[in-house]
Amino acid sequence: MAGAESDVAFDRIMEAVGDDGPFQKRYNLFFNVTTVMFVSMTVVNILLILTVPEHHCSVPGMELYGVTSQAQWRNLTLPSEINSRGEQDYSACLMYNVSKYPVGTRPELMSFQENDTIDCVDGYDYDRQYFDLIPITEQNWVCDKELYATNVFAFVRVAEVGGTFVLGQLGDRIGRLPVYLISTATITIGRTLAVFSAPQYWLFAALAFLGSFSSNTGFQSPLIVAMEISKDENRATLSMWQLFGWTAGVCLAPLVLWWCRDWRWFLLITSLPCLMAYCLPQYNIESPRWLASQGRYRHCLRELQKIAKINGKRFDYTEHDLREQVPQKEAEQTYGVASLFSGWHMSKLTSLLLIGWVCNTIPTFTLFLLSMQMGGNPFLNFFWQGAIELPAYFCGQLLSDCLGRRFTNSGAFLGIALSCLPVIFIIHHSGTELYVTIFAIIIKFFVCITYFTLYLQSFELYPTSLRQTGTSFGIIVANVFGTLGPYIVFLGTNYDIRLPFVAMGLIGLLGLIASIYLPETLYQKLPETMEEGRRFGKDQRFWSLPRKMCDSEIIGSGTEQTTAAGEKEGLNRNASGVRY
């Protein structure tokens, strides 16, 4: 109860300085929307510049053999093969050994067998309709180096896992503001220095790792601060506004590359604005609530005075007043991640949630990468992949509150599996690029719904003392398995373009099985203790639908139910987390 009393007391203090004033609105607009928009661009800019365009061997000497047509020269010097889309095309990595015939030999006298092929000794010709100056075309990261880009994508995912684990804990130890400033600095340094490092692959990969290490905390830190200085009723709005900033960045990034066509300028344009986080020091504050919880009352008082001044409020509290009104919280003894597996029932819930997170993350990353390889305009494909996220989150929130979390989540996973089937059957047919893009957008829509509900279920299934640990652990494990995404795309682009959709369909079915066996959390009292967590959902029937508690049940549960309902409402609003 000491923790609850402390929270109530601090809520009253925030009302005194203003918890819905100009300070909160300006902070949210600048740090939670505008800066987040550029941070989200840095998340996807590395994916965009490592897209592999169509290519084949460059074979010089056409004029030496009296050939005047480029098409005739390609038919003569390039072997034919079936590409990943099931179409007959020129080989991407092999050419015929033209030196077999002396200069001046007439083309009709030249004939090549299968064993006359050699590697592309004179470089490559790239389809530059959409991608002109990118590392792939400049450094020839294709054929014998075709895994270069794929490996960088895997490094990026590993970086996000490590950064979430390290900086996520630092946020609770040294504060939200230092972690935020560290995050934006490393993002900017990693991405801008990468501009000069492409000739040295391992240096480029290391800088890509650095630029992605702190991407998650670049979103989390300002959102946490915004929520901790705002009233409860505004938390849903704060989450959705950050999602708007994220979606705007994801949608704008491909359009910027399409416009400038030079990957170096693209990285600079989308990365340097992250330094905006260092602007407006009068708004870039540490969370007063966190400072109070750490006993740093003097610093807390200074931050509260900044908020009060901009909100036009009179604030006469002293450091002694804060110490008296905000007592230290008492936390339940837990053992970190090990506590998530304490007892058979909690172990089962944790395992099912982890499977759900993995089944959500692999398709998310796969679709982002695959959108550049599905045919048609890759920039518009990527744009629509991002634009669908915001309506999907709104739909997820609506369905979760109407049908419940369990059926919304399992239904969305089923939608992923079913939406993959048409793509598998039509993608090998020419002229189907538009339909493939539409189905890919539908798949992404269902993926976003599963993300929303998984985030919500993670908050609601774990007891209070394990809520943040359980959610963070699920995201970390999912990102580890997310490194499979680039290799799934590699199979599709190098062997058969249907394979990623087959994989995503099977993953959707696995997610359906895992999510349908999770207990329903809508209208349920949230578990507060470890013991409640071990029992949560045991008495639910499999086909039961969520229902509101009747008046007699609410009265019977007394103030404990009221407190839990209030906490649940707050978590409900906070469920609109950031994808990365």
N, C-alpha and C positions, 0 to 999 in steps of 0.2 A: 504493500500500500504506500510505502514511502516514495517509490518511484512515481506512482500515479499522482500523489499529492504534489510532488515536485513539478510534474508536467503541467498540472492545473495552475500552480502558482506562476510558472513561467508564461503560460498562456495569458494570464492577467497582466503580467509585465509587458508582454508584446502588445496587448490592447492599449496599454498606457502610452507606448511610443508610436503606435499605429501599425496594425498588421495588414492593412489593405489600403495603403496610401501611395503617394507619388513615388516614394523610395522603392517599394515592391514592384510597382509597374515598370519603372525605368530599369531596375535591376533585371527583371525578367526579360524585357524587350532587348536589352543589350547583351547580357551574358547567356540567357537561356534560349534566345531565338537567333539573333544576328551572329554571335560568335559560334554558337552550335552549328549554324549553317556552314560556316567555313571549316569547322572541325570535321563535319560529316563529309565535306569535299575531300579532305585528306585521307579519309577512310577508303574512299573509292577511287581516288586519282591514281593510286599505284596499280589498281586492277585494270583501269582503262588503258594506261600506257603500255601494258604488257599483253595487249591483245595481239594474237598472231594473225596477220592478214594472209590472204591467199598468196602463194608463191610457187615458183618453179625455177629450175636452173637457168642461169644466164649463159647463153652459148654464143660467143662472138664469132666473127668471120663469115657472116652471111654473104657479104659481097665477094669474098674470095672464091666462092663456089658458084657465083652467078645467080644467086637467089635474090629476087627483088621483093618478095612478099614475106612479111613477118609471120603470117599464119602458115605459109608453106614451110618456112624454116623451122618453126616449132613442130609441125607434123613430122618433119624429117629427123629432127635431132632429139626430140623428147619422147620417151616411152609413154604409153597410155596405161592407166590403171583405174580401178574403181575407188572413188574417194569415200569419205566417211558418210556422205549423204546418199550413197548408192548410185552415184552418177559417174559416167565415163569422163575422165579428165586427164590432163597431163600429170605425170609424176611430179611430186613436190620436191624430191630429193635426189633423183637420178637423171642422167642424160646419156645419150649415146656418144661413144668415143669417136668424134669426127676426125681426129688425126689418123684414123685407120686408112683414110683415103687422102691422096695427095691433093694439094691446092689446085683448083681448076677443074676437078672432076665434076661432070654434069650431074645434077641432082637425081635424074632418073637412073643413073648407074650406081647410086649409093643405096645399099641395103644393109640393115642392121638386124642382128639376132639378139635374143634375150641376154646372152652372155657378153654382149658388147657394151653393156651399161657401166658407167663409172659415177662417182660422186660429183657434186657440183663444184668443179675445180675453179671456176671463174666467177663464183658468187651467185647471186640470186636476183631474179626480177620479181618485184612485189606489186600486188594490186594496190595502187595508191589512191583509189577513189575516195576512201574514207580515212585511211591512216597513212600519213606521209612521213613525218619525222618522229619516230618513236624508237626506243632502245632496240626493239626487235629488228627493225629495218636497218638501223645504223650499225649494230654489232653482229647481225646475222645469227640471232639466237633461235635458229631453226635446225631441223634435221638432226645432225649429231649433237646439237646443243638445244634440242627441243624441250628438254626438261628444265632448262634454266628458269624460264618464267614460272613454270609449275612449282619449282622448288621455292622461289621467292614468295609465292602465295602461301605455301606451307609455313615458311619462316614468319610471315605476317601473322598467321593464326597462332603460332607458338608465342610470338611476342605479345599478342593480346591476352593470352592465358597468363603468361608470367606477369605482365603489367597489372592485370586485374587482381592477381593474388598479392603482389607486393604492395602496389600503391593503394589497393583497397583497404589493406590493413593499416597502412600509414595514415590514411584519411581519418581513422579513429584514434590514432596515436599522436600525430603532430598537427592535425587540423585539416579542414577542407581547403582552405585558401592556399597553403603552401603546396599541397598536392596538385591543386588546379594550376598554379603558376608553373610548377615543374612539368606538368602534363603538356601545356601549350608550348612551353619552350622546347621540349624534346620532340614534339610533333613537328614544329617548324624547322628545327635544326636538321632532323633526319630527312625530311622531304626536300629542303632547299639544297643541302649538300649533295643529295643524290643526283642533282642536276649535273654535277661535274664528275661523277664517278662511274658512268656506264662502261667506259673501256676496261675498268677493273671490276669484273663481275662480283667477286666476293666482297669488295668494298661496297658496291651497290646493294648487295643483299644485306650486309650489316646495317647500312643506313636505312634500308626499308624496315628492318627489324626495329631499329631505334625509333623511327617515325611512327610505328604502330604500337610500341610498348605501352604508351600511356593514353591510347585513344579512348578506351572505356571511361577512365576517370575524367577525361576532358568533357564528357557528358554528365557523369554522375555528380561531380562536385558542385557545379552551379545549381543543379536541380535540387540537391539535398539542402543547400543553403537557402534557396528560394522557398522550399517547403517549410524549413525550420523558422523562417521569419514571417510566414504568412498564416492567415487563419485557415482552419480546416476546410471550410467551404470552398476555398480557392485552389485546393491541391489538384483536383481533377483538371482544372483549367491550366494550371502550370504544366502538368504532364503533357497535355495535348498541345500546348504551345511549343514545348520543346520538340515534340514529334513533328510539328509543322516545320520547325527550323531544320530538323534532320531530313525530312522529306524534300524540302526546298533545296538543300545542298546536294542530295543525291540526284535530284532531277536536273539541277543546273550544271553539275560537273561535266556530263557528257556533251552538253551543248557548248560549254566553254572550249573543250578540246576540239569539237567539230569546227568552231569558229577560228581558233588560232592555229590548229594543225601542227604546232611545234610543241613537243612534250616538255621541253625545258621551260618555255614561257608558261605552259599550262601548270606545271608544278609550282612555279613561283606565284602565279596569280591565285591559285587555290590554297596555298600554304602560308604565305607571309601574313595575310590578314588575321591569322590566329593570334598574332601578337596584340590584337585588340584587347586581349584579356588583361594586358598591363595598363590599359588606359582607364580613365575615370577612377582614380584611387579612392575618391570619396564614396564610391558605390561598391568597390571591390573589397568586401569585408569578410572577416571570419564569422562563422555562425555563432551568434551570442548564446544559443542554447547549448552548443557543444562546449563553449568556453565555460559556461556555468557548471556543466556536468563534470568538467575537469578541475573545478575549484579555482579557475583563473578569473576571479570576479572583477579585478581591476580592468583587465583587457575587455571583459564582457561589458562592463559599464561604458567604456569608450565607444564600443560598437553600437550599443543601444542609443547613446547620445547622438551618433551620426544619423541613425534612422529617425529619431525624434526631431532632429533639426530640420531635415528635408521634408518630413511629414507635417511640420508646423505644430508639433506637440510639445507641451511643457513636461519635462521629465526631471524630477528632483530626487530620484533615488540615490542612495549612497552605496558604497561597497558593503557597508555593514548591513544595509537593508537587503541586499542580494543574498548575503550569507544566511540571513535569518529566514528568508522566504523560499529559497531554493536549496533544500537539503540534499545531501548526496544520496544517490540511488543505491538500492541493494539488489544485486544481481543473483539469480539462481546459479548454483555451481554446475557448470557443464564442462565437457572435455572436447570442445571443438567438433571437428568432422566425425570423430569416433562416436559422439553422442547421437549422430544421425542414424546410427545402426544399433542403438541400444534396444534390444528386444526384437522379436520376430516381426511384429506388426509394423513398427516404425522402419525396420530394415526393408520390409516389402514396399512401403510407401516411398521411401527414399529411392529404391531401385526403380520403381515404376516412373517416378518423376525424372530420374536421370535418363532413362530410355526415351521419355518424351522429349527432353531437352536435346538429346543427340539427334532424334528423328526430326526435330525442327531445324537445328543448326546446319546439318549437312545439306538439305535442300536449299536453305537460304543462301549459303555461299555458292553452291553449285549453280543456282539460277542466275546470280549476279555475274558469274564468269561466263556462263553459257549464253547469256543474252547477247554477247558480242560475237557469237559463232553460229547463230541460228539462221542466217541469211537475211536479206533486206538491209535496211539502214541500221547499223549496230547502235548508233547513238540514240535513235528513237526507241529501239528495243530497250536499251538501258533506262531511258527516260521513263517509259511506261512501267518498267519494273519498280522504279522508285515511287511514281505517282500513285500507284495502287495501294500503297501502304496506309496512308491516312484514312481513306474510307474503310479499309479492312479493320483498322483499330476501332473505329466507331461501331462498325458492325459487330465486332467481337465483344465490345462492352454491352451493346444492346442484347445480343443473344445470351451472353453470360448471365445477365440479370433476368432474362425471361425464361430460358430453357434450363439454366444451370450451367455450372462450369464443366461437368463431366460430359454431358451430351454435346455441348458446343465444341469441346476439344476433340472428342472422338469423331464427331461429324465432320469437322474440318480435316482431320487426318484421312478420313474416308474420301473426302472431296479431293485431296491431293492424289490419292491412288487412282481414283476414277478419271481425273483430268489428265493423267499421264497416258491413259490408254489411247485416245484419239491421236496423240502426237506420235506414238510408236507406230501406228498404222499409216499415217499420211506423210511423215517427214521425208521419206525417200522419194516421194513424188514431186516432180518439178512444179513450180507455181503455187506451192502451198505455204510459202514463207509467212504470209499474212495470218493464215489460220494457226500456224505453229506459234507465232508471236502472241496471238489472242489466248491460246490455251496456256502458254507459259505465264501470261499475266494472271489468268485464273488460278493456276497453281500457286503463284506468289500470293494471291489474295488469301487462299486457304492457309498458307504457311504463316502469314502475319496473324491470322486469327488464332492459330495454335500457339504462337508466341505470346499473345496477349493473355490467353487463358492459362498457359503454363506459368507465366509470371504471377498471375493472380492466385493460382492453386498453391504455388510454392509459399507465398505469404500466408495462406490460410490453413494449410495442412500442418505446418510446423508450429511448435509451441513458441511463446514469446522469446524465450532465451536462445532459441535456435533459428529464428526466422531469417535473419540476415545471413547467418552462416550457411543455412540450407540453400537459400536462393543463390548465393555467390558460388557455392560448391557446384550446383547444377549447371550454372553458366560456364564455369571453368572446365568441367568435364566435357560439356558440349563443344566448347571451343577446341579441346584436344582432339576429339573425333572429327571436328570440322575441318581439320587438315586433310581429311580424305576427299573433301570437295574438289580441290584442284586436280587430283589424280583421276577422279570420276570424269571430270571434264576432259582431261587428257585422253582417256579411253574413247570418249565420244568424238573428239576432233581428229584423232589419229587412226581410229579403227572403225567405229560405227556410231554415228550421231544419235542413234536410238538408245545406246547403252545408258547414258545419264538418266533418261526418262524411265527406263526399266528399273534402274537403281532407286530413283525417287519414288516410283510406284510401290516397290517392295518396302521401302522405308516408311511410306505412308501407312501401309498395312500393319507394320510392326508398331508404329505409333498408335494406331487405332486399338490394337490389342492391349497395349500398356495403359492407355488413357481410360478405357472403358472399365478397368478394374480399380481405378482410383475412387475414393469416396466423394460424394457430393459435399461441397462446402457452402453453397448458397443457403442463407437463412440459418446456418449452423453457428453455435457458440464457438468462437475461436479457442483452441487449446492454449492455456496460459502456462501450465507447468509440464514438466517432462512426463509425469504420470498421465496427464490428460492427453498428451501427444501420443502415448503408447496405446491409448484406448480409442482414439478418434476414428469414427467411421465403422467400428466393429459391428455395431448393431444395425447398420443400414441394410435394407433389402436391395438386391441388385437392380431391379427394375423400378425402384421407388423414384418418384419425381420430387423436386424440391418444393417445400411449402413453408409459408410463413407460420411462425408460432402463434397460437391463439392467446387470447388475453389471460386465461387461467395459467397457461404455461409461463407467460412472461412474469405474472405476479408471483408464481411459485418460485421462480429463479431469483427474484428480488433484484437488488442493485448489481449483483454480479453479472446478470444477463444484460443489464443496461450498459454497463461498462464494456462488456464484450461486444455488444452491438455497435457502440461508438467506435471501438477500435477497428472492428470489421469494416465499418463504413469508410474509415480513413484509409485502410489498406486497399479497399475497393477502388478508391480514387487514385491511389499511388500505383496501380497495376500497369499504367501506361508507360512502361519502361522504354529505354532506348535500345535499338536493335544491337548495336555493337557495344 
